[in-house]
Amino acid sequence: MARHRRSRRTGHGATHRSRWQLAAGPVGASAVAATLLTLTVDPAAPPAPYRSPAAGTSAVAQLSRH
């Protein structure tokens, strides 16, 4: 039996590219908006008393002692 192949539609690549570009716009805009909000809004809670506000995070995971 012969295998049937789907016929290639013309313009499929252009449609796919335009959809991708159309979706990339709002994604980029929301990333910029989230960054600006993060920089301008103060946190709701103060830092924990056992941490200094300027302390960096550790790259080493701590073991759980349960």
Secondary structure, DSSP 4 states (H G I P E B T S, - for coil): -PPP-PPPPTTHHHHHHHHHHHHHHHHHHHHHHHHHHHHHSPPSSPPPTTS-TTPPPPSSPPPP--
